[in-house]
């Protein structure tokens, strides 16, 4: 069954309706389920968020591998972490009651 349609949308719908009315009930049900699935899939695709691709900037032409870095720093001692002279309680006490200048301007 072939339909060559060169008219507006309403004429296309009417031509398809005439073709469909000649089909059996089971064929109409199969067609209806396929059309419904197609519409649902199309809506699901439209609801997907737009994915943005990240551009990676290559900063070094020859980046060292993990083994090369490990060999490079093997004989070096680990630097000591600096110790804070203040306790957290002293920091909280010294900063309590003070507001940030940008927030003061906003208020």
C-alpha positions in Angstrom: 0.0 0.0 0.0 1.6 3.3 -1.1 0.4 6.8 -0.8 1.9 9.7 -2.6 0.8 12.9 -1.0 1.4 16.4 -2.3 -1.1 18.3 -0.3 -1.3 20.1 3.0 -1.3 18.4 6.4 -5.1 17.9 6.7 -5.2 16.1 3.3 -2.4 13.9 4.5 -4.2 13.0 7.6 -7.4 12.2 5.6 -5.5 10.0 3.1 -3.9 8.0 5.9 -7.2 7.7 7.7 -8.8 6.2 4.6 -5.9 3.7 4.4 -6.1 2.8 8.1 -9.8 2.2 8.0 -9.3 -0.7 5.7 -6.9 -2.4 8.1 -7.9 -5.1 10.7 -8.4 -4.3 14.4 -5.2 -6.1 15.4 -3.1 -4.2 12.9 -4.6 -1.0 14.1 -3.7 -1.8 17.7 -0.2 -2.7 16.8 0.2 0.6 14.8 -1.3 2.6 17.7 1.1 1.0 20.2 4.1 1.7 17.9 3.0 5.3 17.4 2.6 5.8 21.1 6.0 4.4 21.8 7.6 6.6 19.2 6.0 9.7 20.7 7.1 8.7 24.2 10.7 8.0 23.0 10.8 11.4 21.2 9.6 13.2 24.4 12.2 11.4 26.4 15.0 12.5 24.0 13.8 16.1 24.1 13.8 16.1 28.0 17.5 15.0 28.1 19.8 17.7 29.3 22.2 19.2 26.9 25.6 17.7 27.4 28.5 20.1 27.3 31.8 18.8 26.2 34.9 20.0 28.1 37.9 21.1 26.2 41.2 19.8 27.7 44.1 22.1 27.4 47.4 20.4 27.1 49.9 22.4 29.1 53.0 20.1 28.8 54.1 18.4 25.6 55.8 15.6 27.5 54.0 15.0 30.8 55.9 12.7 33.1 54.4 9.4 34.0 53.7 8.3 37.6 56.8 6.1 37.7 59.0 8.9 36.4 57.7 11.2 39.1 58.1 8.6 41.8 61.7 8.0 40.8 62.3 11.8 40.7 61.1 12.4 44.3 62.3 9.0 45.8 65.4 10.4 47.5 63.8 13.6 48.7 62.5 14.0 52.2 58.9 14.9 52.9 58.6 18.5 54.0 57.1 19.0 57.4 53.6 20.4 57.6 53.5 23.9 59.3 52.0 23.9 62.8 49.4 26.5 63.7 50.3 28.5 66.7 46.6 29.3 67.4 43.9 26.9 68.6 40.5 26.9 67.0 39.0 28.4 70.2 41.3 31.4 70.0 40.5 31.9 66.3 36.7 31.8 67.0 37.1 34.2 70.0 39.1 36.7 68.0 36.6 36.7 65.0 33.3 36.7 66.9 31.3 39.9 66.8 33.1 41.0 63.6 31.4 41.2 60.2 32.9 41.1 56.8 33.2 44.6 55.1 31.4 43.4 51.9 28.5 42.1 54.0 28.3 45.3 56.0 28.0 47.3 52.8 25.3 44.9 51.6 23.3 45.2 54.9 
